[in-house]
Amino acid sequence: MSSIEPKGERIAKLLARAGVASRREVERMIADGRIALNGARIETPATILLHLRGVTVDGNPVARAEPTRLFRFHKPAGLITAERDSAGRPTIYAALRNALPADSPRLMPVGRLDLNTEGLLLLTNDGGFKRELELPATGLPRTYRARTYGDVSQNGLEDLMDGIEIDGVRYGPIDANMERRTGRNQWIELTLTEGKNREVRRVLEHLGLEVSRLLRTAYGPFVLGDLPRGAAMEVRKEELERFRSSLKGSPPGRSSNPRPAKPPASASRPASAPDAKRPRRPSRAPVESGAKPGRPGALGSGKPRGPVKGGARPARPDAPGSGKPRGPIKGGARTGRPDAPDGGGKPRGPVKGGAKPARPDAPGSGKPRGRPGSPARRGPKK
C-alpha cells in the first residue's frame, strides 16, 4: 500500500516561517483557539496548508512572510529568554524595545540563555531558519567562557572531549581549555555543538567547580565581539546569505567537531619564505680567473683585437726594450744622477730655485752634525 504525502506544509511551520511565533508557541496558540482559517477555528497544529491566505491570529490576518533577517544581541544577566514570564521577571523583549531599530520585525531567539547567563543571543524573524540553527545535526559550535572556583586540571578538562554522562543524560564532546588561573579561580573556555538545557553549568559542577559567571561569546560564525551589553546589531545581508548558502551546501549530519582544523603552517606562509620552491637558473660553466672565453681579441686567442675607439695607438718608441731613445721631456731633459748606482757620468740639469750643495754633516762627509757654532756633543756617559 503506497502512501501519498499531502502537498503543502503544517500550519505551525508556515506561521513560524512568517515570524508569528516559534513552532511550539504556535502549537500553544492553536490550543488556546487564537488561530483560525476563513473564520473557522483550527483544532490541530497538524493542519496542512499551501499558503497562509485566510489565516488569522487573534482576528488579525497574517502578513506575508518577510525576507529572513538576523540580529546579534548582547543579553545581560537577569533577563529571561522568553516573551513573557509567569513570575513577572523581566524578559529580553523589555531590553529589545530600546535596542532594536524602529523597522525591526517580530524576532524570535535562537536557543536560550539562562537567567544568569549573559553574552551572545541570536534573534531572527524566520522560524524555519531558527529551527535549523538550533538542531544539533547542523553542527554549529557554541563557545562559552566560564569563571569558576575549585580545583581542576587541563587533563581533567580534556577528558570532556570523549563526552560525559550525568544523571542519565549523555552530553557530547566538549572542547574545554584553561585560559588563566589565579589560585583556585580560573577562566575556562568551552565549545560544544549540542546546547542542551544548562549543559555547561551541569558539566562544570559535575567536575566539582562552582560557576560564578557564564558568558557566551560565539554561535557558529557569529561572535559577540565588542557589542555593548544590552545592545543589538543586525547581521549584514551579504554575510547572512553566505552563511545560509554554506548550510545548504553542507551534507546533513556533518562532523560535530567544534573547531575547524587549522591549516598547515606552510599554507599560510608567504611565497617569499626561505623554504619556498623557486625555479633554478641554468648553471654556468666555470670560468678561470682572468680569462673570458668567446672574445676574439682576448690574449692568447691568436686573433688581433679590433680597432680602438679614437684610432689605433702604436707602440711607444721609447718603451723599455724598444731600442729607441725616449722623446724630449717637458721642461728640458734631465741627465742621470751622478750618484746613481750606474754611475751616470753626467751632471744633473738645473734644479728650480738653484742647486743645493751637499750638507757638510751628511753621513760620509767626515764632519760632525749639528748647527754651526753649537758646542760639540758630549760623549756617552760612563
C-alpha positions, 0 to 999 in steps of 0.5 A: 500500500503506497502512501501519498504525502499531502502537498503543502506544509503544517500550519505551525511551520508556515506561521513560524516561517512568517515570524508569528511565533516559534513552532511550539508557541504556535502549537500553544496558540492553536490550543488556546483557539487564537488561530483560525482559517476563513473564520473557522477555528483550527483544532490541530497544529497538524493542519496542512496548508499551501499558503497562509491566505485566510489565516488569522491570529487573534482576528488579525490576518497574517502578513506575508512572510518577510525576507529572513533577517538576523540580529546579534544581541548582547543579553545581560544577566537577569533577563529571561529568554522568553516573551513573557514570564509567569513570575513577572521577571523581566524578559529580553523583549523589555531590553529589545524595545530600546535596542532594536531599530524602529523597522525591526520585525517580530524576532524570535531567539535562537536557543536560550540563555539562562537567567544568569547567563549573559553574552551572545543571543541570536534573534531572527524573524524566520522560524524555519531558519531558527529551527535549523540553527538550533538542531544539533545535526547542523553542527554549529559550535557554541563557545562559552567562557566560564569563571569558576572556583575549585580545583581542576586540571587541563587533563581533567578538562580534556577528558570532556572531549570523549563526552560525559554522562550525568544523571542519565543524560549523555552530553557530547564532546566538549572542547574545554581549555584553561585560559588563566588561573589565579589560585583556585579561580580560573577562566575556562573556555568551552565549545560544544555543538549540542546546547542542551538545557544548562549543559555547561553549568551541569558539566562544570559542577559535575567536575566539582567547580562552582560557576560564578559567571557564564558568558557566551561569546560565539554561535557558529560564525557569529561572535559577540565581539565588542557589542555593548551589553544590552545592545543589538546589531543586525547581521549584514545581508551579504554575510547572512546569505553566505552563511545560509548558502554554506548550510545548504551546501553542507551534507546533513549530519556533518562532523560535530567537531567544534573547531575547524582544523587549522591549516598547515603552517606552510599554507599560510606562509608567504611565497617569499619564505626561505623554504619556498620552491623557486625555479633554478637558473641554468648553471654556468660553466666555470670560468678561470680567473682572468680569462673570458672565453668567446672574445676574439681579441682576448690574449692568447686567442691568436686573433688581433683585437679590433680597432680602438675607439679614437684610432689605433695607438702604436707602440711607444718608441721609447718603451723599455726594450724598444731600442729607441731613445725616449722623446724630449721631456717637458721642461728640458731633459734631465741627465742621470744622477751622478750618484746613481748606482750606474754611475751616470757620468753626467751632471744633473740639469738645473734644479728650480730655485738653484742647486743645493750643495751637499750638507757638510754633516751628511753621513760620509762627509767626515764632519760632525752634525749639528748647527754651526757654532753649537758646542760639540756633543758630549760623549756617552756617559760612563 
